[in-house]
Amino acid sequence: MSLVGALPFLKPRFSPSVSPGRQRRHTLPASEFRPLNTQDAISVFEIEKEAFISVSGDCPLHLDEVRHFLTLCPELSMGWFEEGRLVAFIIGSQWDQDRLTLDALTLHKPKGSTVHIHVLAVHRTFRQQGKGPILMWRYLQYLRCLPYVRRAVLMCEDFLVPFYQKSGFKVQGRCSITVASLTFTEMQYPVRGHALMRRNSEAIGFPQTVLLLEEPIQRSESALLLEEQTQRTEPEPADV
Ligand SMILES: CC(=O)SCCNC(=O)CCNC(=O)[C@H](O)C(C)(C)COP(=O)(O)OP(=O)(O)OC[C@H]1O[C@@H](n2cnc3c(N)ncnc32)[C@H](O)[C@@H]1OP(=O)(O)O
């Protein structure tokens, strides 16, 4: 019996016969989309602080609320990481009523068929590059793979209505929620009701869906180009 066979713990980690190209990579993936977890909460809140608190003094989710939703329903969040750094994120939870009320800001209703998108934010240095619309597009595709989701809703300030319309959201009306002097428009996106065709792919950890939309989402040329580049730079599956 060889020494290595008898004492497996002495076995070298990498076989000398493995070619350099097959060795484990130690670099962080260039671009990765994944659900967030509570360890990401600080990075999320750092982006929120800059994006909202520095502008209006408040933000959609305080740090404890970020942790709360990432504990209760991490599968309704999505982060975009570049070389391990969070550059954009969405946090959602389930809601069970037609319109948003104050309770929707803090509660997750696991029996609800609506996903309430609490916040979409892009890190300051990565804005105006089409990342927000791409992340939203991926998120909405992902929601289509969750059988219990019928629609997505959000509230936004009026100046962002055209931005969300480009992602396929429709105005539902004035939101009953106000925060200090801020008022909001409520918007919704029908997740069910479209014909859809599934492609059996599990890239980047999210099931992918190819959609046949009744009304195609309008995406700008820059967004399409960036997405194409992102797909090109997505990492190969790690060696096992
Ligand atoms: C539910 C909520 O979370 S509402 C709050 C939304 N989040 C914030 O306000 C946080 C701070 N802001 C951000 O994080 C980002 O600026 C976002 C999420 C609003 C936009 O993301 P970005 O990646 O910067 O989007 P980007 O600038 O690339 O714009 C993409 C398209 O949306 C349009 N757009 C962006 N911002 C706006 C706006 N304020 N009003 C109208 N259109 C807009 C752009 O013109 C562009 O369209 P085009 O490509 O056809 O020219």
PDBQT file of the ligand as one rigid body, heavy atoms in Angstrom, charges set to zero:
ROOT
HETATM    1  C1  LIG A 301     -38.518  51.469  -4.997  1.00  0.00    +0.000 C 
HETATM    2  C2  LIG A 301     -37.317  52.352  -4.877  1.00  0.00    +0.000 C 
HETATM    3  O1  LIG A 301     -36.297  51.917  -4.436  1.00  0.00    +0.000 OA
HETATM    4  S1  LIG A 301     -37.390  53.951  -5.467  1.00  0.00    +0.000 SA
HETATM    5  C3  LIG A 301     -35.747  54.598  -5.212  1.00  0.00    +0.000 C 
HETATM    6  C4  LIG A 301     -34.803  54.266  -6.314  1.00  0.00    +0.000 C 
HETATM    7  N1  LIG A 301     -33.429  54.381  -5.860  1.00  0.00    +0.000 N 
HETATM    8  C5  LIG A 301     -32.797  55.570  -5.682  1.00  0.00    +0.000 C 
HETATM    9  O2  LIG A 301     -33.333  56.645  -5.919  1.00  0.00    +0.000 OA
HETATM   10  C6  LIG A 301     -31.395  55.454  -5.108  1.00  0.00    +0.000 C 
HETATM   11  C7  LIG A 301     -30.416  56.367  -5.815  1.00  0.00    +0.000 C 
HETATM   12  N2  LIG A 301     -30.420  56.165  -7.260  1.00  0.00    +0.000 N 
HETATM   13  C8  LIG A 301     -29.979  55.019  -7.812  1.00  0.00    +0.000 C 
HETATM   14  O3  LIG A 301     -29.575  54.075  -7.139  1.00  0.00    +0.000 OA
HETATM   15  C9  LIG A 301     -29.992  54.944  -9.329  1.00  0.00    +0.000 C 
HETATM   16  O4  LIG A 301     -29.771  56.220  -9.858  1.00  0.00    +0.000 OA
HETATM   17  C10 LIG A 301     -31.312  54.382  -9.922  1.00  0.00    +0.000 C 
HETATM   18  C11 LIG A 301     -31.621  53.018  -9.307  1.00  0.00    +0.000 C 
HETATM   19  C12 LIG A 301     -32.479  55.313  -9.690  1.00  0.00    +0.000 C 
HETATM   20  C13 LIG A 301     -31.100  54.251 -11.437  1.00  0.00    +0.000 C 
HETATM   21  O5  LIG A 301     -30.116  53.281 -11.675  1.00  0.00    +0.000 OA
HETATM   22  P1  LIG A 301     -28.942  53.564 -12.727  1.00  0.00    +0.000 P 
HETATM   23  O6  LIG A 301     -28.161  52.325 -12.908  1.00  0.00    +0.000 OA
HETATM   24  O7  LIG A 301     -28.151  54.762 -12.283  1.00  0.00    +0.000 OA
HETATM   25  O8  LIG A 301     -29.802  53.872 -14.017  1.00  0.00    +0.000 OA
HETATM   26  P2  LIG A 301     -29.269  54.666 -15.299  1.00  0.00    +0.000 P 
HETATM   27  O9  LIG A 301     -28.834  56.040 -14.937  1.00  0.00    +0.000 OA
HETATM   28  O10 LIG A 301     -28.279  53.819 -15.978  1.00  0.00    +0.000 OA
HETATM   29  O11 LIG A 301     -30.576  54.859 -16.119  1.00  0.00    +0.000 OA
HETATM   30  C14 LIG A 301     -31.134  53.891 -16.955  1.00  0.00    +0.000 C 
HETATM   31  C15 LIG A 301     -32.269  54.560 -17.657  1.00  0.00    +0.000 C 
HETATM   32  O12 LIG A 301     -33.198  55.111 -16.722  1.00  0.00    +0.000 OA
HETATM   33  C16 LIG A 301     -33.304  56.520 -16.912  1.00  0.00    +0.000 C 
HETATM   34  N3  LIG A 301     -33.331  57.198 -15.641  1.00  0.00    +0.000 N 
HETATM   35  C17 LIG A 301     -32.434  57.089 -14.641  1.00  0.00    +0.000 A 
HETATM   36  N4  LIG A 301     -32.775  57.884 -13.632  1.00  0.00    +0.000 NA
HETATM   37  C18 LIG A 301     -33.897  58.519 -14.022  1.00  0.00    +0.000 A 
HETATM   38  C19 LIG A 301     -34.738  59.483 -13.416  1.00  0.00    +0.000 A 
HETATM   39  N5  LIG A 301     -34.470  59.986 -12.211  1.00  0.00    +0.000 N 
HETATM   40  N6  LIG A 301     -35.819  59.900 -14.103  1.00  0.00    +0.000 NA
HETATM   41  C20 LIG A 301     -36.096  59.440 -15.347  1.00  0.00    +0.000 A 
HETATM   42  N7  LIG A 301     -35.337  58.527 -15.968  1.00  0.00    +0.000 NA
HETATM   43  C21 LIG A 301     -34.265  58.076 -15.307  1.00  0.00    +0.000 A 
HETATM   44  C22 LIG A 301     -32.051  56.934 -17.662  1.00  0.00    +0.000 C 
HETATM   45  O13 LIG A 301     -32.292  58.085 -18.453  1.00  0.00    +0.000 OA
HETATM   46  C23 LIG A 301     -31.768  55.713 -18.500  1.00  0.00    +0.000 C 
HETATM   47  O14 LIG A 301     -32.548  55.677 -19.683  1.00  0.00    +0.000 OA
HETATM   48  P3  LIG A 301     -31.823  55.589 -21.115  1.00  0.00    +0.000 P 
HETATM   49  O15 LIG A 301     -30.779  54.516 -21.009  1.00  0.00    +0.000 OA
HETATM   50  O16 LIG A 301     -32.946  55.303 -22.041  1.00  0.00    +0.000 OA
HETATM   51  O17 LIG A 301     -31.209  56.927 -21.275  1.00  0.00    +0.000 OA
ENDROOT
TORSDOF 0
